[in-house]
Amino acid sequence: MTKIVFLRSDGIFYGFEEQGHTGFGTEGDDVLCAALSAMTMLIINTVEVAYASSIDYDIDEETTNIRVRSKAALPEFEEDELKRYAVSGIFLAYYKQIEDLIEEYYDFLDVSIEDRPYDE
């Protein structure tokens, strides 16, 4: 099972942490894990390249721990309101996409939201 914790501060999504293989298929041939990986890389590339914002991420393929966060989503770190809206919006969109996936893959995904300030 993959556990995904979305990170939120004052109602604003700014990142997520994922851990574990979904177990939907065999390792290396798991379409659900592949989908999560592809969406994670889309978020990283979109924030970094399209929105020209810094993004902190750590992907450990051995332990399957992934942590993705961006200060650009939060008003205490980013002055540009449109950029904040765009960056937080992509994290929110990922959360909504995962909610949709849970309807079919509820045995393989565990999703929660954690309200906590961005820690350095």
C-alpha positions in Angstrom: 0.0 0.0 0.0 1.2 3.5 -0.8 0.5 6.1 1.9 0.3 9.7 0.8 0.2 12.6 3.2 -0.6 15.9 1.7 0.9 18.9 3.5 -1.2 22.0 4.1 -0.6 25.3 6.0 -3.5 27.6 6.7 -5.6 25.8 4.1 -2.9 26.0 1.4 -1.5 22.8 -0.1 2.3 23.0 -0.4 3.5 19.4 -0.7 3.1 15.8 -0.1 5.0 12.7 1.2 4.6 9.2 -0.2 5.8 5.9 1.2 5.5 2.3 0.0 4.7 0.3 -3.1 1.0 0.1 -4.0 1.1 -3.7 -4.4 -1.3 -3.4 -7.3 1.2 -5.3 -9.5 4.6 -6.8 -9.3 7.5 -4.4 -8.6 8.6 -2.9 -11.9 5.3 -3.8 -13.6 2.9 -1.9 -11.3 0.8 0.5 -13.4 -0.5 2.3 -10.3 3.0 3.0 -8.9 4.0 4.1 -12.4 1.0 6.5 -12.5 2.0 8.0 -9.1 5.6 8.4 -10.2 4.6 10.1 -13.4 2.3 12.5 -11.6 5.0 13.3 -9.0 7.5 14.1 -11.8 4.9 16.2 -13.6 4.4 18.3 -10.4 8.2 18.7 -9.8 8.8 19.8 -13.4 5.8 22.1 -13.6 6.7 24.0 -10.4 10.4 24.1 -11.3 10.2 24.8 -15.0 6.8 26.2 -16.0 6.3 28.3 -12.8 10.1 29.1 -12.3 9.8 28.3 -8.6 12.0 26.4 -6.3 10.8 23.0 -5.2 12.4 20.7 -2.6 12.1 17.0 -3.3 13.8 13.8 -2.2 13.1 10.5 -3.9 14.5 7.4 -2.4 13.8 4.4 -4.7 15.3 2.0 -2.2 12.8 2.8 0.6 10.1 4.2 -1.7 10.0 7.4 0.4 9.2 10.5 -1.6 8.9 14.1 -0.2 7.9 17.0 -2.4 7.4 20.6 -1.1 7.4 24.1 -2.5 7.7 27.3 -0.5 6.3 29.1 -3.5 2.8 28.0 -2.5 2.9 30.0 0.7 2.5 33.7 1.3 5.2 33.9 3.9 7.8 32.8 1.2 6.3 34.0 -2.1 5.1 37.6 -2.8 3.6 36.8 -6.2 0.0 35.9 -5.6 -0.5 34.3 -9.0 2.5 32.1 -8.6 1.3 31.0 -5.2 -2.1 30.2 -6.6 -0.5 28.2 -9.4 1.9 26.2 -7.2 -0.6 25.4 -4.5 -3.2 24.6 -7.2 -1.0 21.8 -8.7 -0.7 20.2 -5.3 -4.4 20.5 -4.8 -5.0 19.0 -8.2 -2.8 16.0 -7.3 -4.8 15.5 -4.1 -8.1 15.6 -6.2 -6.6 13.1 -8.7 -5.7 10.8 -5.9 -9.2 11.1 -4.4 -10.5 9.9 -7.8 -8.1 7.0 -7.9 -9.1 5.9 -4.4 -12.6 5.1 -5.6 -11.1 2.2 -7.7 -7.9 1.4 -5.9 -8.9 1.9 -2.2 -7.0 -1.3 -1.2 -3.7 0.1 -2.5 -3.8 3.8 -1.5 -4.1 5.5 1.9 -4.4 9.3 1.7 -4.6 11.9 4.4 -4.0 15.7 4.9 -1.7 17.0 7.5 -1.9 20.6 8.6 1.6 21.8 9.5 3.8 24.7 8.8 6.6 24.5 6.3 9.6 23.3 8.1 13.1 24.0 6.8 
